Amino acid sequence: MGAKESPSIIAKRVNLLKIFLDIVPPEEFSDIIMELLKTSWNRTPVEEGKNIVLLSLWDLLRARRNYKYRQYVLNAALVIPIAKSLVGGARFLKGQAPFRYMPFHFFVDLLSILESREYTVYLLGGKAKVLKKAENNIRQHRV
């Protein structure tokens, strides 16, 4: 699959300044993550497209000038905008607005989805108190 094509078969994509942004509505977030997990089980470890990129405006600008980083972003399974300016730019230039996710809530939602479906989630590092608090946040925020 070429870099110009949309490698995401899961979510609709919009091309903003030659970088794809995925349109992931919050109500479909769980289904898209589970579909991503299903498709990535059938791939070998060297295949690309399993990554989720949380893209800021600075990351978009970096991807436009850095070839390796651009390839990484273009080959990601999901590219989620975290900057309001990216959402506004896509709405203005393309007439389609991807949904903006805040990184903290994105990770809590992602981990909650995995935990609710009984996937194994490992939280490594940090102090025991902090890890316990993270675990409680995930369990309280079930999707």
N, C-alpha and C positions, 0 to 999 in steps of 0.2 A: 504494500500500500504506500503510495507516495506521500511526501510531506504536505503537498497541497490538498490532498483529499482529507476528508474528515474521518479520522480513525474511530470516532465514537459512534457506535451503532446503538448506543443506549439513550443518549439525550440529543435533542436538537441543538445545532451549533450555529453561531453567528460569527462571521469573519470581521474582526475589527482591526484594521491596519495590519493585515496579513497574519494575525494571531487569532485563533479560534477561541471563543468563549462559549461554554455550555449553558443552555437554558435548562435549569433544574428547579422546577417549582417545588416549594416546600412539601406539598402534599404528595409528590411523587419521589421525594428524596429516598425514602426507605426502599422502594421498588427498584430504583436506579442503582443503589448500592448493592442490593442483592443480585441484580442482573450482572453487575460488574464482577462480583465475586464468582458467579457461575461461569462467566466467560473466561476469567483468568485461571480457573482450575485446569482448563484444557490446554494451556500454553506451557511452553518450556521456560525455564528461568531466564534465558537470554532474550526472549521475545519482549519487545517494548509494548507500552500501552497499558500498563497496570497502575501507573502513577496517577495520583490526584494532585493537581497543582492549584494552590490558592494564590491567585494572581493579583498583585497590586499594580498601581500605575507605574511604579518604578520597575517592577518586573517586566511589564509590557515593553517599556522603553529599552530595558536591558536585552530582551529577547529580539528586538528589532535590530540591534547592533552586534550581538554576540551569537555567532552561528551555532555553536554547541548548545548554548542555552535555548535558542530558538528551536532547535531540533528536539530537545528534551520536552519543551512545552507543546510543540506540535504533535509529538508522539504520545502524549499523556492520554489516559483514558477519559479523564474529566479535567476541565480547566474551569475553575470556579472563581468568579470575580469577587474580590473583597474590598474594592474601592468604589465609592459612589461615582467617581468620575468615569470609570469604565462602563458602568451601567448607563449613565447619562450619555456618554459618547456613542454607545451602541444604539441607544434609543434615537439619538439625533441623526446618526449617519446611516443606520440600517433599518430603522423603524421597528426594531425588535429589542426588547430589554431583557437581558438575563437577570436572574434573581441574585441579589447580593447576599452573601453570607458573612457573618462575623466569625473570625477564626476560632475563638473559644467555643461558641455555640455549635459551630460546625463539628468540632472534634467531640464535644459532648454528645451531640446527636449521632455521629458516626459510631462512637463507642457504645452508645445505648442500643443502637440497632444491632450491632454485633452481639452484645450481651443478651439482648432479649431473644435472639435466635440461637442462643447457646453456643456461639463461637467462642473460642478461647481468646481472651485479651490479656496481654501481659503488660503491666505497668512497672517499669524498671527505673531504678535510681531514686534519688530523693530520700527524704526521711520517712519513717514509718507513718508518722502522723499525717504528712502531706499525701502519701499514697492512700491511706485510709479515707481521707477526705475526698480524694478524686474518685475512689471506688463508690463512696456514698452518693456523690453527685451523679455518677453514671446510673446507679440503681434507682435514684429518685426521679430521674429525667427519662424514664422509659418511653419509647415511641409507640 
